[in-house]
Amino acid sequence: MRWAKLGLIVPPTDARGTWRNSHASLPCCLPVDDRHVAILYSVRDAANRSRPARVVIDIKTLKLVEDVAEPLLQLGAPGTFDDSGVMPTWVVNSPEGFLVYYVGWNRAVTVPFQNAIGAARADHEGRKWSRVSEGPLVTRSRRDPYFVASCAVVEDGACWRMWYLSCQGWVERTGVMTHRYHIRQMMSDHPLDWPNASTPAIDFASPDEYAISRPSVLRHDGRWHMWYSTRGHAYRIGYAVSDNGETWQRQDNIVGIGRSPSGWDSEMICYPHVFTMNGTTYMAYNGNGYGASGIGLAVISGPGW
C-alpha cells in the first residue's frame, strides 16, 4: 500500500475571537457529486470548545468552492454531554436519512474531560444538521466505564457495525492525568440503537502505546480495512485488515503514509478518514497539533490495492 500526499487542503482556522478561533480537526468526508466533496470537521473557539464546520472542495483542483459562516450545530444545553464540544466523526446514508455521528464532550473535575457519541440528522450534502436527541447514543457503561469517542459505522447486510474509541482508564503522569484508550466494536440492527455489549477490535501492541483512536473502516476487494491513529511518543497512522469485520490483524508496517520531513505534518499525522470517490480512494487526515495545522489529503497509488 502506498499513499501519495496531495497537500494541505483545509488550512487551520484563524478567525480570532470567534467560534473559528483555531484548528481544523477530525475531517469527515462526504462526496456530494462526481466532482465535489464536503468536508465536515471541528474548530475551536478561544475557550477551546469545539463546534462543527463544513467546506466543499473540488476534488479535481483541490480548490475551496464553499464555506459556512455559522456552526452546523451549536453546543448542547448546559449539563448535557455535548455542552463543551461537538466534533463530527462519521456520516452514513441510512433508513433514518443521512446521519452524522459526532463526539460530544464536556469538562470534568477529577479528569480533564468526558466524551460520548451523539448523532444528528443531516441533508445529503451535510449542510443542515438537527440533533437526534439531547442525550448520547453511546456513553460509558459496564463495558466502557470511562468514556467513548470517535467511531466508524458501516451497514453490513441486515445489521450495522460500529468501531469506536473506548477509554480503559486514566493514569497520572508527571502531574497530568493521561487517558489510555483502544478501539472496540459492536453490532446492532438499527443505526440509532446500540447495545452495551462490545469486544476489542484493535488492542495495544505494547505498554508504550496508550492511545488508539479515530477508526476509519472501508470494505474493498472482499476484505475489511481499517485505518486509525496510534500514539506512543507522537501520533501516527496505523492499519489493520479483517476477513469478517470482527477479527483484525494489525499491519501498521505497510500503512504507506507517515510524517513528512518538514512542514505542517512533520511532527505527527493522525485522525484519518478514508473514502472512495469516482473509483479512487482518498485519505483526509490531520498533521501537527491534532488539527492545529489543518487538514491534508492523500490518494492511494501503486499496486496492491
BADO-8111 format. One record per residue: x negated, y, z of N, C-alpha, C in turn; residue in one letter. Coordinates in steps of 0.05 Angstrom, whole numbers, plus 5000, padded with zeros to 4 digits. Example, Ala and Ser with C-alpha at 12.3 -4.5 7.8 and 13.67 -1.06 7.14 Angstrom:
REM BADO-8111
473648865156475449105156473649345156a
474349555142472749795143474250015157s
***
This chain:
REM BADO-8111
498349765000500050005000498250255000m
499050444984497450694983499350924978r
499051134994500651374992498951604982w
500051754962498751994952500052234964a
498552404978499652634991500252854970k
502652964972503453174953503153454966l
502653464991502153725004504353805023g
503954045035505754165054508154275038l
510654175045512954265031514854445047i
514754425074516254605091514254715111v
513454965108511555085127512855125154p
511155155175512355185202513955435203p
516155415218517855645222516355855239t
516756105233515356315247516956575248d
519456545256521256775259521356845289a
519456995299519057035327521557155340r
522157045364524357155379527057055371g
527256875351529756775342529956475348t
532156345339532456055342530355905326w
529156045306527055925290524356045298r
523656025323521256145333518755995324n
518955725323516555565315517455285307s
515555135296515754855289517654795265h
517054575253518854445233518354145237a
519954025255519353755265521453555257s
520653295257522353065254524053075228l
522753085205524253105180525952865174p
528352915164530252715157531352785129c
530952615109531452695081533952565070c
535452725056538052645044538152735015l
537652554996537952634967540852724962p
541152954948543753064942544553034913v
542553004896543052934867540452824857d
540152794830537752664820535352844820d
535553094829533253274829532753404856r
534753414873534553574898534853394923h
533253454943533453304968533753514991v
535753465008536053625032534253515054a
532853685068531053605090532253725115i
533153555133534153635159531853605179l
531553805196529353795215529953975238y
528253985258528754145282526654365284s
527654595295525854815301526154885330v
524455055340524555125369524855425372r
526255505393526455785400524155855420d
524156095430521956185448521956025474a
524255905481524455745506523955455501a
522955385476522455115468524854935465n
527255055463529654905458529854845428r
530854615421530854525393533554535380s
533754635356536154645340535654545312r
537754425299537254315272537454535250p
535654505231535554685207535654515182a
535854645159536154495134534954665111r
533454535094532554655069533154455047v
533154555022533354374999530954424982v
529654204973527254204957527854084930i
526754204909526754084882524553874882d
525253624880523353404882521253404860i
521953534837520053534815517953754817k
518853984828516954214830516054254859t
517454124878516954164907517454444916l
519054594902519754864909522254874926k
522255064945524655104962526755244945l
529255124945531455244930533755324947v
533755244973535955324991535055315019e
536055495035535355505064537955575079d
537855555105540255635122539455855141v
541456015147540956245165541656185194a
543355975198544355915225543755615230e
543655535256543255255263545555085252p
544954845244547054655235548854575258l
547854575282549354505305548254665329l
549954785345549054935368548454745391q
547054845411546454685434549054595448l
548954375462551254275477551954455500g
554354415511555154565535553354515558a
552954705576551254655599551954405614p
549954245620550353985634550753745616g
551153785589551353565571548553465563t
548453235550545953105544544253265524f
545453445509544053595488544153895492d
544153985518544354265523541654415519d
539454265515536854395511535654325484s
536954135469535754065443537453885427g
537553935400538853765381536853725358v
535953475354533853415335534753185316m
535353235291536253025273534152805269p
535052555268533152335265533952135243t
536552125235537251935214540052015203w
540551955177543152015165543951775149v
546551695150547651475135550351555123v
551051425101553651445090555251195099n
557251245116558751025129561651045124s
563250845132566250875130567251115146p
565651215165566351455180565551705166e
564451685141563351915127560351925132g
559152145124556252185129555852245159f
554152085171553452105199550552185203l
550152395219547452465226546952385255v
545152205259544352125286542152325295y
542452415320540452615330539552555358y
537252655365536252645392537252885407v
538752835428539553055446537853045471g
537053275481535453265506536153495524w
535653455550535753665569533553635589n
533253845605531053855624531653685649r
529553575661529853405685528253535708a
528253405731526953515754524353365761v
524553095764522252945772520452875748t
521652885724520152855699520953095681v
519453145659519953385644522653395629p
523653165619526053175603527452905603f
529852895592531552665590532752665562q
532452445547533452425519535752225517n
537352255496539452065489540052095459a
541551915448542251925419545152005416i
545552215400548252305394548752285364g
551152365355551752355327553552595319a
553352675294555052885283556052795256a
558452865248559452825221558453055204r
557852995179556853195161557953165133a
557753365116558553335088556253185074d
556753125048554852955033552153085028h
551953345033549453485030548153555056e
549353475078548253525105548353815113g
550253975101550354265106552154335130r
554354195133556254255154556454025173k
556054085199556053885220558253925240w
559253715252561053725275560553495293s
560353535318559753325337561853105337r
560952855339562752635342563952645370v
562352715390563352745418561352905434s
562253005457560453145474558452965489e
559152715490557452515503555752365482g
553652235491551852095472552951825463p
551951725441552651455431551051245447l
548451305450546651115464545151275485v
545051175509543651315530542351105549t
541151195570539751005588541750805600r
540750565605542550355614540850145628s
541949915634540449695647538049615630r
538449615603536249525585534349755579r
535350005581533650245575533950435599d
532550385621533050525645532050815646p
530350895627529151165629530351355609y
530051305583531451465562531151325536f
532751405516532651305489532451555471v
531351515446531051745428531051645400a
529351765383529451745354530151465344s
531951455324532951195314533151185284c
533350945274534050895246536450705246a
538350745228540750585227541250495198v
541650235194541950125167544349935167v
546049955147548249765144547049505132e
547849275144546949015135549348825133d
550548825110552948665106555248765123g
556248585140558548655158557648785184a
555048825188554148935213552349175208c
551649315230549849545229547449475247w
545149555239542749525255541549795263r
540749805288539350045298536649975310m
534650125302532050115315531650385328w
530650385353530650635368528350635388y
527550875396525450905417526750845444l
525350695460526150625487523850685507s
524350865525522250925545522150705566c
519750615572519350405591518350495618q
517950765621517050865646515451125643g
515051255666513351495668510951435686w
508651535678506251495694504951765698v
503951825722502652075727499652045719e
498852215701496052225691494952505694r
492852525710491552785715493652995722t
495552925739497453115749499853165731g
499953025708502153065689503652805686v
506352815686507952585682507952515652m
507152275645506852185617508751945612t
510251965591512051745584510651515571h
511951285570510951045557513350915543r
513350915516515650815502514950655477y
516750465470516350305446518950295430h
519250115411521550105393523149855399i
525749885404527549655408529649655386r
531249445385533249405363535749285374q
538049355361540549235368542449245344m
544649095346546549065325549349135334m
551049225315553749295322555549245297s
558149225301559949205278561049475270d
560149695284561149965278558850165282h
558550355264556250545266556450735289p
558750755303559050935325559550795352l
559250535352559750375377557550185381d
555750245400553350075404553349945431w
552649695433552649545458550049615474p
550249565500547849585517546249325517n
545549235494544048975492542149015468a
539548975474537549015453535148835459s
533448815439530948655441528648825430t
526148775439523848925428523548875398p
522649085384522049065356519049105351a
518049335359515249405357514149455385i
512549275395511549295423508649395423d
507649465447505049575450502849375441f
500849475426498749305417496449285437a
496249475455494049485474494849665497s
493449645520494149825543493750125536p
492050185516491550455509493750585493d
495450415481497650515465500050565483e
501050815484503150875503505551005490y
505551055464507851185451508151075423a
510450935418511150845392513950955386i
514151115365516651275362517451305333s
519751425329520851505303520751285282r
522251065286522250855265523650955240p
522650875217523950925191523950655177s
526350555171526750285161527850295133v
526750125115527550105087527449815078l
529549725064529449465052528449495023r
526549315016525349334990524349054982h
525048974958524048724947524448484965d
526848474977527548244994526448245022g
525148465030524048475057524748735071r
524448735097524848985113522149105118w
522049365116519549515121520049735141h
518249775159518549985179515950145182m
516350415182514150595188514850735214w
512850815230513350935256510851085264y
511151245286508851375298507751205321s
505151205323503951055345501651225357t
501451225383499551415395497951275418r
495351315416493651265438492351535444g
490151595430488851865433490552075418h
491452015394493052205378494852045360a
497052165352498952025335497851965308y
498551725298498051645271500551485262r
500651415237503051265227502350975225i
504150805235503850515233505950395214g
505650135210507349995190507749705199y
510249605195510849325201512749225180a
512848955177514548825157516048595170v
518448545160520048325170521648195148s
522047935151523647785131526647795139d
527247845164530047835173531048085187n
529348285190530148535204530048515234g
529148285244529048245273526248175284e
524848005270522147935278520148085260t
518548255273516848435258513948365262w
512448395240509548355241508148625236q
506748715256505248975252502948935233r
502749125214500649135194499649425191q
498949545214498149825214495749875196d
494049665193491549705177492149745148n
494549685138495049715109497149935104i
497550115124499550325120498950505097v
496350555092495650705068495851005069g
496151115094496251405097495051475124i
493451685126492151755151491752055152g
490252145171489652425174487852525152r
488152775145486452895124483852995137s
481753035122479153125133479353405146p
481253565135481653835146484453925140s
485254145152487854265146490054185164g
492454215155494854205171495453935183w
494453715171494853445182492253305188d
490253455197487653335203487353235232s
489053325250488853245278490753015284e
493053015273495052795277496852785253m
498052545250500052505229502252335241i
504752425239506852305255509652345243c
511652215256514552255251515252205221y
514551975210515051925182518051875177p
519051965154521651885144521251795115h
521751535109521251425083523951395069v
524151485044526651475029526051424999f
527951324985527751274956529551454941t
528451564919529951754902529051714874m
531051664856530451614828528451384824n
528651184841526850954839524050994850g
523551224861520951284873521151304903t
519151204917519251204947517451424957t
518551594974517151824986517051795016y
515151945028515051965057514752265065m
516652365080516352625093515152575121a
513452755130512152705156511152965167y
510452955193509253185207506253145210n
504953375214502053365219501353465247g
499553655249498453745274500653865292n
500453825318502253955337505153865336g
505653615328508353505329510353665312y
509353775290511053945273510454235275g
508554315291507754605293506554695267a
505454505251504154575225505954525201s
508354425206510254395184510654105175g
511954075151512753815140511353775113i
510153535110508853465085510353245071g
509653185046510852975030508752805017l
509152545016507452355002509052174985a
507852054965509251874947507651614946v
509051384946507651134946506551084917i
504150974916502950934889501250684890s
500450594866498750364864500250104866g
498849874863500049614863500949534892p
502549334894503349234920505949344931g
507449484915510049594924512049564902w
***
